[in-house]
Amino acid sequence: MNRIFAISLILLFSASVARPQVGDALTGKSDAPEKNSLSDEALFRKVISELSDDKFGGRKPMSAHEAPVLDYIATQFKSLGLEPAANGSFYQKVPLLGVKTHIKNNVINVRGAKGSVRLRYWDDAVVWTHRAEKKLKVSGADFVFAGFGINAPEYGWNDYDGIDVKGKIVVVMVNDPGYYDDNLFRGKNMTYYGRWTYKFEEGARQGAAAVIIIHDTAPASYGWSVVQNSRASSSLCLYDPDGGTDGLLAYQGWVTGEAAAKLFAAAGASIDDALSAAKRKGFKSFPLKLNASIESTNDVEIGESANVAAVLPGSVRKDECIIYSAHWDHLGIGQAVDGDSIYNGADDNASGVAALILLARRFSKLPRPERSILFLSVTGEESGLLGSDYYVRHPLYPLDKTAICLNMDGYGDKMRTSNVVLSAAGQSETDRYVIEAAAAQGRHVTPSTSNSGGGYYRSDHFNFAKKGVPVVLAKGGQNYLDPQAAKAHRENYNGKSTYHQPSDEYHEWWDVSGSLDDIYLFYGIGLRLANDGYFPQWLVKVF
């Protein structure tokens, strides 16, 4: 990866592409003094604090709290003089299906050759459906263990080769083979084949009735509570009234590692031997001597959510644009933890929306850029990148005239660093813009060599990348300017992650100096491309 990165930099810096100089804009310094207004930091903190307040109920799409959230964001954009970007509206309507799945008796009874297993809903397994059916049942389905559930011709890997899974319950592992062997796939840099969304998609293509992923905290990069919290209320997906159920899984879900071990034992198989074999090339999937029926009643809601879209029209090339994006949604109200049931999502992603508004204010004070700038706050990210998926299917600006998507997710409480970590380094010409903007800040770029958690595929930029729009995933790294202060600061969290927990709340003691540096980094990149006739190109295929 480092060699590819170096080669790409040589090619990029040798390219004769004229770009305007923007001086201190790259560093984040103000282009003009601001009078009678909040400082950048004060505005940033204010928006995070307000959007993550309990009154917004955790910002769940299609909940009673959605309309006030949308109004808040649109009002902020309107106050800055931005124009509505969705056919005269600030709202791009996104049709959604919400399904709350109630497994019969909260138990899935599995019969095996060597015994039976009762999978308790929530504790042992979390299962849901995206079918708009009030009653659903998969009767007497056999099980298949399909390794990682991957069909990747370019890597010479097909877990579905020679096995018929039609109408069956497929059990698969999380992540991809590279997590366990650096010589497979992209090593510790997870491919999209390791993402849970892919595993469900591929299982559906293969005709399975259900796909169940074995949870393992390290390769998943999050604990079982994250799986639970993500499905504590209705599961959302894009709604297509003409889509039907063809090619759609009846059920999808997760099972704990401990429960999976009991399943394999009931089938008369060793889970350790099976998982070990599945990590090696040449593995052959096999039937598990298990059979089960899954039955549920489902609360079905068909409705609309919305992306909030505001534009600063270009002065010369109005039909061309750059996009700044950030998802506004979080998990809403769910399972209580320490008496708190509101998943406020301060870092994830009130901070990203605050960054979006901060950037909109900065650009609104500049002379009009040549290209249009679209500020896009999308819905349904937590449910599978739904709002951005809908946008790329129904773009407000042609994707072939979209120069870049700069997506912001998780920008809260970050101290200043001397380095910027760049994911997918060497894959597109956008690397040059990151390097130059970081250098203007006195920072250097470090290519990411470990993406084992699949972060590149877990936020909205990825939907743009899949459609060929260049993207940037870059943030301050771990080279803190004050390492001792950073260590002491982190002790405020007592070593506990707030990811998808009610504890993801805003605190005045947050240090956002590094957050602002990262926002200014994207400001510099966007400003250059907003006045640049060039369209950066991909150098390699993302997926």
KOLLUMMAR-124305 format. One line per field, with one value per residue (C-alpha): chain; residue in one letter; residue number from 1; x negated, z negated, y negated. Coordinates in steps of 0.05 Angstrom, whole numbers, plus 5000, padded with zeros to 4 digits. Layout:
mol <- A  ...
type <- A  ...
seq <- NUM  ...
east <- X  ...
up <- Z  ...
north <- Y  ...
***
This chain:
mol <- A  A  A  A  A  A  A  A  A  A  A  A  A  A  A  A  A  A  A  A  A  A  A  A  A  A  A  A  A  A  A  A  A  A  A  A  A  A  A  A  A  A  A  A  A  A  A  A  A  A  A  A  A  A  A  A  A  A  A  A  A  A  A  A  A  A  A  A  A  A  A  A  A  A  A  A  A  A  A  A  A  A  A  A  A  A  A  A  A  A  A  A  A  A  A  A  A  A  A  A  A  A  A  A  A  A  A  A  A  A  A  A  A  A  A  A  A  A  A  A  A  A  A  A  A  A  A  A  A  A  A  A  A  A  A  A  A  A  A  A  A  A  A  A  A  A  A  A  A  A  A  A  A  A  A  A  A  A  A  A  A  A  A  A  A  A  A  A  A  A  A  A  A  A  A  A  A  A  A  A  A  A  A  A  A  A  A  A  A  A  A  A  A  A  A  A  A  A  A  A  A  A  A  A  A  A  A  A  A  A  A  A  A  A  A  A  A  A  A  A  A  A  A  A  A  A  A  A  A  A  A  A  A  A  A  A  A  A  A  A  A  A  A  A  A  A  A  A  A  A  A  A  A  A  A  A  A  A  A  A  A  A  A  A  A  A  A  A  A  A  A  A  A  A  A  A  A  A  A  A  A  A  A  A  A  A  A  A  A  A  A  A  A  A  A  A  A  A  A  A  A  A  A  A  A  A  A  A  A  A  A  A  A  A  A  A  A  A  A  A  A  A  A  A  A  A  A  A  A  A  A  A  A  A  A  A  A  A  A  A  A  A  A  A  A  A  A  A  A  A  A  A  A  A  A  A  A  A  A  A  A  A  A  A  A  A  A  A  A  A  A  A  A  A  A  A  A  A  A  A  A  A  A  A  A  A  A  A  A  A  A  A  A  A  A  A  A  A  A  A  A  A  A  A  A  A  A  A  A  A  A  A  A  A  A  A  A  A  A  A  A  A  A  A  A  A  A  A  A  A  A  A  A  A  A  A  A  A  A  A  A  A  A  A  A  A  A  A  A  A  A  A  A  A  A  A  A  A  A  A  A  A  A  A  A  A  A  A  A  A  A  A  A  A  A  A  A  A  A  A  A  A  A  A  A  A  A  A  A  A  A  A  A  A  A  A  A  A  A  A  A  A  A  A  A  A  A  A  A  A  A  A  A  A  A  A  A  A  A  A  A  A  A  A  A  A  A  A  A  A  A  A  A  A  A  A  A  A  A  A  A  A  A
type <- M  N  R  I  F  A  I  S  L  I  L  L  F  S  A  S  V  A  R  P  Q  V  G  D  A  L  T  G  K  S  D  A  P  E  K  N  S  L  S  D  E  A  L  F  R  K  V  I  S  E  L  S  D  D  K  F  G  G  R  K  P  M  S  A  H  E  A  P  V  L  D  Y  I  A  T  Q  F  K  S  L  G  L  E  P  A  A  N  G  S  F  Y  Q  K  V  P  L  L  G  V  K  T  H  I  K  N  N  V  I  N  V  R  G  A  K  G  S  V  R  L  R  Y  W  D  D  A  V  V  W  T  H  R  A  E  K  K  L  K  V  S  G  A  D  F  V  F  A  G  F  G  I  N  A  P  E  Y  G  W  N  D  Y  D  G  I  D  V  K  G  K  I  V  V  V  M  V  N  D  P  G  Y  Y  D  D  N  L  F  R  G  K  N  M  T  Y  Y  G  R  W  T  Y  K  F  E  E  G  A  R  Q  G  A  A  A  V  I  I  I  H  D  T  A  P  A  S  Y  G  W  S  V  V  Q  N  S  R  A  S  S  S  L  C  L  Y  D  P  D  G  G  T  D  G  L  L  A  Y  Q  G  W  V  T  G  E  A  A  A  K  L  F  A  A  A  G  A  S  I  D  D  A  L  S  A  A  K  R  K  G  F  K  S  F  P  L  K  L  N  A  S  I  E  S  T  N  D  V  E  I  G  E  S  A  N  V  A  A  V  L  P  G  S  V  R  K  D  E  C  I  I  Y  S  A  H  W  D  H  L  G  I  G  Q  A  V  D  G  D  S  I  Y  N  G  A  D  D  N  A  S  G  V  A  A  L  I  L  L  A  R  R  F  S  K  L  P  R  P  E  R  S  I  L  F  L  S  V  T  G  E  E  S  G  L  L  G  S  D  Y  Y  V  R  H  P  L  Y  P  L  D  K  T  A  I  C  L  N  M  D  G  Y  G  D  K  M  R  T  S  N  V  V  L  S  A  A  G  Q  S  E  T  D  R  Y  V  I  E  A  A  A  A  Q  G  R  H  V  T  P  S  T  S  N  S  G  G  G  Y  Y  R  S  D  H  F  N  F  A  K  K  G  V  P  V  V  L  A  K  G  G  Q  N  Y  L  D  P  Q  A  A  K  A  H  R  E  N  Y  N  G  K  S  T  Y  H  Q  P  S  D  E  Y  H  E  W  W  D  V  S  G  S  L  D  D  I  Y  L  F  Y  G  I  G  L  R  L  A  N  D  G  Y  F  P  Q  W  L  V  K  V  F
seq <- 1  2  3  4  5  6  7  8  9  10  11  12  13  14  15  16  17  18  19  20  21  22  23  24  25  26  27  28  29  30  31  32  33  34  35  36  37  38  39  40  41  42  43  44  45  46  47  48  49  50  51  52  53  54  55  56  57  58  59  60  61  62  63  64  65  66  67  68  69  70  71  72  73  74  75  76  77  78  79  80  81  82  83  84  85  86  87  88  89  90  91  92  93  94  95  96  97  98  99  100  101  102  103  104  105  106  107  108  109  110  111  112  113  114  115  116  117  118  119  120  121  122  123  124  125  126  127  128  129  130  131  132  133  134  135  136  137  138  139  140  141  142  143  144  145  146  147  148  149  150  151  152  153  154  155  156  157  158  159  160  161  162  163  164  165  166  167  168  169  170  171  172  173  174  175  176  177  178  179  180  181  182  183  184  185  186  187  188  189  190  191  192  193  194  195  196  197  198  199  200  201  202  203  204  205  206  207  208  209  210  211  212  213  214  215  216  217  218  219  220  221  222  223  224  225  226  227  228  229  230  231  232  233  234  235  236  237  238  239  240  241  242  243  244  245  246  247  248  249  250  251  252  253  254  255  256  257  258  259  260  261  262  263  264  265  266  267  268  269  270  271  272  273  274  275  276  277  278  279  280  281  282  283  284  285  286  287  288  289  290  291  292  293  294  295  296  297  298  299  300  301  302  303  304  305  306  307  308  309  310  311  312  313  314  315  316  317  318  319  320  321  322  323  324  325  326  327  328  329  330  331  332  333  334  335  336  337  338  339  340  341  342  343  344  345  346  347  348  349  350  351  352  353  354  355  356  357  358  359  360  361  362  363  364  365  366  367  368  369  370  371  372  373  374  375  376  377  378  379  380  381  382  383  384  385  386  387  388  389  390  391  392  393  394  395  396  397  398  399  400  401  402  403  404  405  406  407  408  409  410  411  412  413  414  415  416  417  418  419  420  421  422  423  424  425  426  427  428  429  430  431  432  433  434  435  436  437  438  439  440  441  442  443  444  445  446  447  448  449  450  451  452  453  454  455  456  457  458  459  460  461  462  463  464  465  466  467  468  469  470  471  472  473  474  475  476  477  478  479  480  481  482  483  484  485  486  487  488  489  490  491  492  493  494  495  496  497  498  499  500  501  502  503  504  505  506  507  508  509  510  511  512  513  514  515  516  517  518  519  520  521  522  523  524  525  526  527  528  529  530  531  532  533  534  535  536  537  538  539  540  541  542  543
east <- 5000  4943  4910  4975  4985  4915  4922  4989  4960  4905  4957  5002  4948  4921  4990  4994  5061  5070  5101  5113  5077  5122  5071  5094  5159  5124  5102  5170  5152  5209  5211  5245  5261  5329  5369  5427  5423  5401  5330  5322  5311  5371  5416  5390  5402  5471  5497  5471  5501  5569  5575  5556  5604  5655  5711  5692  5700  5638  5658  5689  5717  5793  5801  5838  5771  5752  5791  5759  5690  5701  5729  5669  5619  5658  5666  5591  5578  5632  5604  5537  5569  5563  5615  5660  5630  5686  5732  5746  5745  5692  5719  5705  5759  5733  5785  5771  5799  5795  5806  5805  5796  5827  5800  5853  5844  5777  5745  5719  5718  5664  5663  5598  5570  5539  5588  5629  5615  5662  5637  5665  5681  5637  5590  5568  5592  5619  5660  5703  5738  5742  5805  5868  5907  5945  5936  5876  5851  5794  5815  5768  5706  5640  5575  5512  5445  5417  5352  5348  5407  5364  5364  5303  5277  5220  5192  5206  5254  5325  5357  5420  5384  5417  5468  5543  5570  5638  5690  5639  5611  5539  5490  5429  5369  5358  5303  5262  5204  5151  5165  5133  5081  5045  5034  5108  5153  5123  5097  5120  5151  5222  5255  5329  5336  5325  5382  5446  5488  5451  5462  5537  5536  5498  5540  5602  5570  5557  5630  5622  5682  5639  5568  5542  5473  5432  5412  5340  5321  5250  5263  5330  5296  5356  5388  5454  5489  5478  5515  5571  5576  5577  5641  5675  5730  5755  5705  5706  5693  5708  5779  5797  5872  5858  5799  5837  5800  5763  5689  5702  5682  5738  5693  5624  5589  5532  5517  5467  5405  5426  5494  5461  5416  5479  5509  5448  5446  5520  5502  5446  5393  5335  5341  5267  5250  5302  5280  5207  5220  5262  5203  5162  5166  5200  5251  5315  5381  5422  5492  5501  5546  5593  5664  5709  5771  5769  5836  5852  5906  5882  5902  5898  5894  5886  5867  5818  5756  5714  5644  5634  5602  5578  5535  5489  5496  5432  5414  5388  5403  5469  5483  5419  5414  5375  5413  5403  5445  5460  5516  5564  5595  5579  5612  5669  5697  5679  5655  5638  5566  5554  5624  5614  5652  5638  5583  5564  5509  5467  5404  5444  5464  5487  5414  5414  5476  5444  5383  5429  5462  5395  5369  5433  5424  5351  5368  5427  5380  5334  5342  5383  5341  5341  5374  5436  5428  5481  5489  5524  5547  5572  5619  5615  5540  5546  5593  5548  5528  5600  5603  5539  5560  5624  5586  5539  5599  5635  5579  5596  5533  5509  5458  5413  5410  5396  5323  5318  5358  5327  5365  5360  5377  5354  5319  5329  5276  5211  5146  5095  5046  4987  5012  5072  5090  5114  5155  5154  5089  5065  5134  5153  5124  5157  5094  5058  5111  5107  5031  5028  5083  5051  4983  5014  5034  4965  4988  4964  5005  4999  5032  5077  5049  5102  5176  5195  5260  5283  5291  5285  5351  5388  5407  5442  5382  5380  5445  5414  5350  5390  5420  5352  5352  5284  5286  5238  5235  5181  5176  5125  5086  5055  4992  5018  4983  4988  4987  4991  5051  5084  5074  5103  5161  5181  5187  5253  5283  5256  5233  5305  5329  5390  5403  5478  5489  5532  5467  5451  5469  5438  5393  5364  5297  5291  5228  5248  5183  5166  5238  5232  5166  5199  5258  5210  5174  5238  5251  5186  5197  5268  5248  5195  5241  5298  5254  5219  5242  5210  5247  5203  5202  5200  5135  5160  5229  5258  5306
up <- 5000  4983  5050  5088  5049  5066  5140  5143  5111  5163  5218  5186  5173  5244  5273  5303  5276  5264  5196  5165  5101  5042  4990  4918  4937  4933  4862  4834  4821  4832  4899  4868  4796  4772  4734  4687  4697  4660  4670  4709  4645  4610  4670  4676  4602  4603  4660  4631  4563  4593  4642  4589  4537  4508  4541  4608  4581  4614  4684  4709  4780  4786  4712  4681  4672  4745  4767  4714  4733  4807  4792  4748  4803  4859  4816  4806  4881  4897  4847  4884  4949  4981  5033  5030  5075  5083  5135  5094  5028  4975  4969  5016  4996  4984  4983  4927  4900  4825  4796  4723  4720  4663  4664  4640  4565  4571  4586  4647  4635  4674  4681  4695  4706  4636  4598  4598  4584  4561  4589  4544  4583  4562  4517  4566  4633  4664  4726  4769  4836  4889  4920  4915  4888  4822  4814  4839  4831  4857  4845  4832  4865  4866  4846  4887  4862  4919  4889  4899  4947  5001  5077  5101  5169  5170  5107  5130  5073  5075  5012  5051  5101  5104  5049  5058  5008  5039  4984  4930  4870  4884  4827  4843  4809  4800  4838  4895  4900  4900  4827  4810  4866  4894  4959  4973  5002  4977  4911  4852  4899  4902  4970  4979  4980  4904  4892  4862  4916  4970  4936  4935  5007  5032  4992  5025  5094  5078  5060  4986  4940  4884  4870  4799  4783  4725  4682  4660  4628  4655  4730  4725  4690  4643  4586  4583  4551  4615  4654  4604  4600  4676  4679  4614  4654  4726  4779  4838  4912  4977  4999  5070  5078  5142  5113  5086  5047  5103  5086  5016  4955  4909  4849  4834  4768  4721  4670  4613  4617  4556  4586  4652  4616  4588  4658  4686  4627  4638  4711  4689  4716  4685  4692  4682  4739  4784  4772  4780  4846  4872  4865  4916  4991  5020  4964  4984  4952  4922  4896  4821  4794  4766  4782  4757  4769  4759  4748  4733  4731  4757  4746  4816  4830  4899  4898  4917  4888  4921  4939  4925  4986  4993  5048  5059  5134  5175  5210  5274  5277  5239  5266  5235  5160  5101  5044  4969  4934  4863  4838  4788  4761  4701  4665  4629  4564  4548  4495  4431  4407  4336  4337  4402  4464  4511  4561  4570  4622  4605  4639  4686  4720  4692  4698  4773  4783  4741  4787  4848  4820  4801  4872  4902  4862  4884  4958  4953  4934  4994  5065  5103  5124  5197  5183  5141  5071  5046  4971  4960  4893  4907  4871  4852  4848  4786  4822  4881  4914  4939  4952  4992  5029  5049  5069  5117  5149  5154  5155  5151  5192  5246  5216  5276  5260  5186  5174  5104  5042  4976  4922  4848  4796  4723  4714  4639  4584  4625  4602  4649  4685  4731  4780  4823  4835  4907  4922  4991  5005  5077  5103  5131  5151  5092  5052  5078  5051  4983  4981  5002  4955  4896  4913  4911  4839  4822  4820  4859  4889  4866  4909  4869  4867  4824  4840  4807  4781  4852  4836  4909  4923  4861  4879  4935  4979  5000  5039  5079  5090  5116  5169  5190  5153  5121  5045  4988  4921  4880  4807  4756  4732  4665  4668  4616  4609  4533  4520  4445  4448  4497  4451  4392  4433  4455  4383  4382  4420  4370  4428  4452  4523  4533  4603  4610  4536  4497  4469  4537  4508  4515  4458  4448  4431  4503  4538  4610  4632  4675  4700  4726  4760  4797  4817  4843  4881  4919  4926  4963  5008  5025  5038  5088  5125  5124  5166  5206  5274  5262  5244  5202  5227  5194  5204  5182  5174  5104  5109
north <- 5000  4951  4966  4954  4890  4865  4881  4846  4784  4781  4786  4735  4683  4691  4676  4607  4585  4511  4495  4428  4409  4395  4374  4378  4411  4478  4466  4448  4376  4327  4294  4234  4214  4236  4185  4198  4273  4334  4359  4423  4462  4431  4445  4516  4530  4497  4539  4604  4588  4569  4627  4679  4651  4699  4658  4688  4759  4788  4765  4829  4823  4831  4817  4759  4724  4723  4660  4615  4640  4627  4558  4542  4559  4525  4462  4459  4464  4413  4363  4366  4346  4415  4435  4497  4550  4601  4570  4508  4544  4557  4628  4686  4736  4807  4863  4912  4976  4987  5056  5075  5151  5191  5262  5311  5323  5288  5355  5391  5466  5501  5577  5612  5682  5680  5639  5575  5502  5447  5380  5326  5263  5205  5245  5299  5272  5208  5222  5175  5171  5117  5147  5106  5165  5164  5239  5278  5348  5390  5463  5521  5490  5527  5492  5482  5457  5414  5388  5313  5314  5283  5291  5251  5273  5223  5255  5327  5337  5364  5391  5408  5452  5521  5509  5497  5448  5434  5428  5443  5408  5388  5378  5336  5303  5229  5190  5222  5272  5216  5202  5269  5274  5214  5252  5256  5202  5135  5161  5119  5068  5096  5100  5089  5164  5162  5113  5140  5106  5145  5211  5200  5176  5236  5285  5255  5262  5336  5347  5358  5350  5319  5300  5300  5271  5298  5239  5232  5166  5159  5171  5135  5076  5068  5107  5145  5085  5046  5100  5098  5022  5016  5058  5036  5001  5007  5030  4983  4993  4956  4970  4989  5002  5041  5079  5140  5194  5228  5230  5204  5244  5264  5253  5226  5221  5237  5291  5287  5329  5368  5385  5403  5453  5486  5490  5525  5573  5590  5604  5651  5605  5567  5492  5483  5531  5499  5427  5447  5482  5424  5377  5416  5413  5474  5479  5514  5493  5549  5564  5560  5615  5563  5544  5488  5447  5372  5338  5266  5213  5146  5074  5045  4971  4941  4868  4814  4785  4731  4709  4635  4603  4530  4500  4442  4434  4428  4364  4396  4471  4477  4547  4573  4583  4607  4640  4633  4686  4709  4754  4724  4788  4831  4890  4854  4882  4953  5001  4964  4966  4941  4911  4872  4894  4835  4847  4774  4784  4723  4748  4793  4749  4682  4664  4677  4634  4579  4583  4578  4515  4485  4496  4468  4404  4398  4407  4360  4303  4314  4289  4340  4400  4421  4488  4498  4525  4572  4580  4646  4674  4744  4791  4864  4873  4916  4963  4977  4911  4902  4827  4825  4888  4853  4790  4826  4859  4792  4740  4666  4652  4701  4749  4741  4666  4677  4666  4694  4715  4693  4731  4715  4767  4768  4700  4690  4685  4691  4660  4631  4677  4668  4721  4735  4808  4819  4881  4913  4877  4886  4901  4832  4765  4733  4753  4692  4644  4676  4673  4600  4578  4615  4585  4515  4532  4556  4628  4689  4746  4817  4871  4917  4987  5018  5013  5078  5048  5030  4957  4938  4974  4950  4879  4843  4826  4899  4895  4838  4878  4938  4892  4865  4798  4784  4781  4767  4803  4767  4746  4728  4788  4806  4763  4713  4647  4657  4732  4726  4680  4727  4786  4748  4723  4793  4814  4776  4835  4886  4928  4941  4931  4887  4914  4927  4919  4869  4842  4809  4741  4673  4647  4578  4611  4636  4611  4595  4563  4624  4628  4557  4573  4631  4587  4534  4588  4604  4529  4521  4581  4559  4487  4509  4556  4505  4459  4514  4539  4606  4670  4716  4788  4856  4893  4961  4993  4985  5044
***
